[in-house]
């Protein structure tokens, strides 16, 4: 059992908010007569660019550096003073006044799985580099899981279901030659009750990459992983009259037949989710306006970012969108930069610019914190084909919404985009900032599975410079 040393809010207030469909943060703000300091966000959309995008090919270009460092792409003008942005990110360049760039993320865990855990939890992975790649029960809880837990404890009991989602797949599920599930998105030692509700979208075959092509409605099932026996809640895309709502309802009887030894979290979360019309509708991206869908792009990243917006609009607190390395490399561009040029930058540019514009147009950006980040950057010195290796000591993050500053660049890198020379920000700092923005104290103390008293974020500082 976890010990939780913060003062709980009143059960009556939280229960009433849940019954009335009110957001917990707004209800608690109403109780106190206003928002407390730093309590700016109702929700987070965390776009995770797994594999490690190059800082030199995105938001920290060095056109004056030697040829072996500066990269094959040219910078273009943005709306932000001092921001040199890649020519293959034209939509983001044209709207850079709506977000800020933090150039100086840094850490020393130069490994994909460990760094992926680090960026999603704010805690170094207990598995040493080279010691494994899969999640374990000892993993630190993801930020989404911890927020779900703390929301529940603050409310004095379970909050409404569908608070933490992972789309379109669990990280690593589509990677080539097998399902290499990665750590970081799960609840770890705080318990499976706080795991995310994870959707699944399959690929056509081993060589297919749905992030790099238009996907049909038949493919974009966003089925809930593990909800029904076998492969989950399959959505029938053959019949235009059959919606995801209908099929969730039809899966109820099959779910009731599951053995009691199965994950109990689905008894509480998935079954309650079935009765939540807004969340069910949010998962059926076909219900969205066609022009809006086109704006995001019909590729898997675009439709996943759109689903994240729909989920937040329906009341989700934390949504992680994975841009995974389906081919085993992708953002992990060791060999060359062709995929970065042809696929990765264009799809990211379209989906991210559409997400920010859509949130703004709907009045949601001021209450939604958006973070787009990889788990590392790339080596300053490239090979002959402009492939770059792992480089965790410097990489950028795009930050928007929820009271953060707009149109600014934070942190300065050295001449080769190798190291921060001002304002270094660690994964602990990023986690502390996200928790703070969501109204939770990053120094909250818990008792772990071994009975030790631990701090939610160990040594992280809230990056107050990001907020206006």
N, C-alpha and C positions, 0 to 999 in steps of 0.2 A: 504494500500500500504506500502511496506517495504522501509524504508530508508536504504541505503547501503553506508557506508562512506569509501570505498576504491577506488582507481583510476582505472577506466575501461581501458581495452586495446582497441586497434583500431578495429572498426567494420570490416574494410576491411580485416584485417589480419585473424580474426576469421572466417569470412564468407568464405574466400578463403580456409582456412584450412578445414572447414567442407565440402566444395564442392570437395576438392581433397582427402578427406578421411584421412587427417593428424590428428595426435593427438594434442589436444589443447595445452598441456603442452610443447610439442616439438616446436610447432609453436611460442609460447610465448618466449621460450628459444632462438629460432632463432632471434626473434626481438631484444632481449637484448644482443645478442652476446655470450650467454652461460647460464648455469644453475646458478641461484642465490643460495645463501647459504641455505642448507636444502631442496632444490627442487630436490628430488632424485627419487620420485616415479611417474610413469604414472598411476598406479592403485593400488587398495587394494583388497585383498581377505580376508574377515573377517569370520572365521569359528567359529560359536557361539555354544558352547557345553552347551545347556540350561539345567538347573537343578542343576549344580554345581558339577563338577568332584572333587574328593578328591585329595588334594595335597599329602597326605600320600600314595596314591595308584598310583601316576603318576610321578611327577618330584621333589618331596621334601620328599623322603622317610627317615625314621628315624629308621634304623635297630638296633640301639643301645638304643632306647627308651624302656621303660617298655612294657611288652607284650600287655597291654590293649590299648596302643597307636600305636605301630609300624605297626600294620596291618598284614593281612594274606599273603601278597605277598613279594617276595624277590627282592632285587636290583640286577641288572646286570651291567656289565661294559659297559660304553659308550666311545665315542671318545673325550669326554669333561672332562677335569680335574675337579674333585669336583662334578660331576653330577652323583648322584645315581638315576638310572632310573628303572622303574618297569619291572620285568621280562616278563610281558605281552605286552610290547612295544618294541619288539626286532628289528623291522625295523627302528624305530626312534632312538634306541640306536646305531645302526650300522652307522647312518648318522648324528649323533649329531654335527658333525663339519660343518654342513650346516645351522644351526639355533642356536639361543640362547634361554635360559630360563630366564624369569624374575620371580623370586620366590615370590615377595613381593607386589603383588596387594592387595589393602585393601580398605574397606569402611565400613560404619555402617548401610547400608540399607539391613537388613537381611530378605528379602522377594523376591520371584522370580520375580514377575511382576515389582516391583519397581527397583530391582537390574538389571533386563533385560533392562529396560529403561535407567538406569544409565550407564551401560557399552556400550550401543549403541549410546548414545547421549553425554555423558560427563556431564550430568546435573541430579541432584536429581529429582525424579518424584514429581509432585505437589500433588499427591494422597498419603495420609499417609498410613503406613503399616496397612493392614486390611480394608482399605477404598475402595478397588476395585482391579480388575486385568486387565481390558480391556483398550485399547487405547482411548484417548479423543482428541478433537480438540485443547486442551490447552497444549498438550504434547510438549516437546522440540524437535526440528528436529533431526533426526538421522544424523550421520556423513555423510552417503551417500547422504541424501537429502540436507544437508547444502553444501556439495561439489558441487552437481548439481546446486544449486542456485548460489553459488559464481562463478563457472565456467561461468554460463550464464551472471552474472552481469559483470564479468571481460571482457567477450567477447563483451559486449554491446548488447546482445540479446540472444535468445535461442541457445544452442549448439545442436549438433547432438543428436538424440534420442538414447535410449538404453545405457545411461551412468550409471544408478544405477539399479541393479537387486537384487532380493531376491529369492533364490532357496533353496530347492525344493518347499517349501510352506511358506505362512505367518506363523509366530511363533504361535503355539497353534492350528492351523487348524486341525491337525490330533490327537489331544489329546483325550483320551478315554472319552466316554459318552457325546460328543458334541464338538463344535468348540469354544474353549476358546482362542480367539485371544488375543495376548499379546502386550503391548506397546513397543516402542523403535525403530522399523524399519521404522516408517512413518515420513512424513514431518511435522506433527503437525501444529503449528500456522503459519509457513511460507507459507502454502498453498498446496493443493493437486496436483498442477502442478509439485511439486518436490517429490511426492511419488515414491517409487520404482516400477519398472515393476516386478510384482510378478508372479512366475509360480505356477502351482499346479500339484501334483502327488498324486493320491488317494491311500488308502489302501483297502484291499480286504473286510474286515469286521471289526467290533468293536474291536476284540481282536488281529488283525493283526499288526505287526510292520515291515514295509518294510526296516527299517534301519538294521534289524537283519537277513535278508535273501537275497538271490539272487532275483532280480526283472527281469521280462521278458521285452523285448522291447515293448510289448503291453502296459505294465504299465507305462513305463518311457516316458510319454507324454511331460512333461515340457510345458504344455499348459499355455497360458497367462491368468491369472485370470481376468475375467471381460471383455475380449476383444470382445467376441461374446455374444448374448443374452443367458440367462439361465446359463449353467455351464461353459461357456468360450469357448476357442478355442480347441475343442477336436481333437486329432490327431488319425487318423485311423491307428491302428497298425495291422489290419487284412490284409491289402494289402501291399505287399512289394514294390509295384510300386508307392505308394502314400506317398509323403514326407511331412514333416511339412511345407516346403516352399509352396507346392501346396495348402495345406489347409489354410494357412494364406491368400493366394491370394483369395481363394474361400470365405473366411469369410468377405471380403471387403464389399460386397453388404449388407450382414446382418448388419454389423457395421454401414453403412451409414443410416440404418433405425432406429437406436437408437434415442430415444427422446433427444431433445436438453438439457433437464434438467439433463441428465446423466453426469458422471464425464467428464469435458471438457479436462482433461489431456490426455484422450485417443484419442481425436481429434488430438492433437498435437504429442503425443508420439507414441501411438500404431499404428496410421495410417502411420506415417513416418517410424516406425519400419518395417512395411510390405514391404517397398521399399528398406530396407537395407538388401541386400543379405547376407552379412557376419554375421550379427546378427541372421538372420533367420536360417542360416546353423548352427550356434553355438548352437542353441536350439535343434537341431536334433542330439542327441548323437549317434544315429545309424550310422552316417556318419564317426564316429571315427574308427581308426584302432582297430581290435578285440583284439590284444595283449595289446594295451594300456588300453583298457577297462578292461581287466582281471587284469592288474596290479593295477588299482584303486580299484578293487572289484566290483562285480555286485550288491551289496547292495545299498540302496538308498544314503547313505553318499558318497560312492565311486563314483557313477555316478553323484552326485551333485557337488562334488569337480572337477570332470572332466569337467562338464558343466561350472563351474566357470572359469576354465582355458580357455576353448573355448570362453567364453564371453569376457574375458580380451584380448585374442588374437585378437578378432574381434573389440576391441576398447572400451569396457566397462571400466568405471573409478572406480567403486566400486561395488563389488559383495559380498553379505552376504550369507553364507551357514549355514542354521540352522540344527543342530543335535537336534531334538526336543524330548520331553518326550512323546512319543506316548501313552505309557501305564499309563501316569500320574506321573511316577516316573523316571525310567531310571537313568540318572546321579544323580537324587535326591534320593540317595540310603539310605533311612532311615532304611529299614528293614534288608537288608543283602547285601553282596557283590557278590552274584552269577551272577547277570546280568553284573556287572562290569567286572568280570572275563570271562564270556562266550561270551558276545556280545560287550559291549561298548569299552573296551580297544582294542580287536582285530580289530574291524572295523575302529576305529580311527587310529590305528597304520598303517593299510594298506592304508587307503585313504590319510592320511596326508603325509606319507613317499612318496607315489606315486606322490602327488601333488608337493612336493618340488623337487623331482628328475626330474619330467617332466618339470617343469618351468626352472630348471637349464639346462637340456638337450637342451631346445629350446632357450636358451639365454634370457629368460624372467625374471628370478629371480632378476637380478640386477636392474630391473625397476618395480618390483611388490612387494609391501609390503604385507606380509602374517602374519596374527595374528590369533592364535587359543586360545580361552579363554572361560571359563564359567562365570557366573555372581556372583559366590561365591565359597567357598571351603566347606570342611566338618569338623565337630567337631573332635578335636584330640582324644577324648575318644570315643570308639565305644561300641556298644552293643555286646551281646554274639555271634551274627551272622555276626559281622563286618559291621553292618549298622551304618551310621553316620548321624547326624543332620546338620542343616544349620550352616555355619560359614563364615561370610563375611569378617572377619578381616585379613584373609590370604588365598591367592590362587594364582596359577601360570598362566603365559601366555607364549606361544611359539611365538617367533618373528623371522621372516626371511625376507631376501631380501631387496632391495631398499637402499643399503648402510649400513644396520645394521650389527653389528659385528656377526661373526660366531663362534660357538664352545665355547661360554662363558656362565657363570651363573652370573646373576645380583641379588643383594640383598641377605640378609641372614635372616633366620628365627630362632626363639628360639628353644630350644631342643625338644619341643613337636609339632613343626609346627603349633603353635597357633597364633603367632604375629611376625611381622617383627622387626628385631633389627637393620637393616641398609637398607637404600634406599627404604622406603615405597613409593609406587606409587598408586595414586588415579585414579579413572575413569576420572577425569578432566585432570590429567597429561597424561593419555593414549590418550584422545581425542586431546589435544594440540599437542602431538607428531605426531599423524596421520595427522592432518591438516597441520602441519609444513612440514612433508614429502611430502605431496601432493601439496605444494607450496602456501598454504593459511595461513594467519596470524590468529592464534587462538584468538587474541585480537580484531579482527574485531568487530565493533560496529553496531548493528542493532536497529531498532525501532520495538517493538513488537506490538501485536494486540491491546494493551491498550495505545499505544503511548509512552511507556516508552523506554528509551535508555538502551539497554542491551548488554553485551559482549558475543560473541559466546561461549567462554569457560571462566567460572568465576573462576579465581584463579589457573588454571592449569599451570604447567610448562612443557616445552619440555624436555623430558628425553634424553638429549644429550649423556649420557653415552652409549646408545644403538648403536650409529653410529660410524663407523670406520673413 
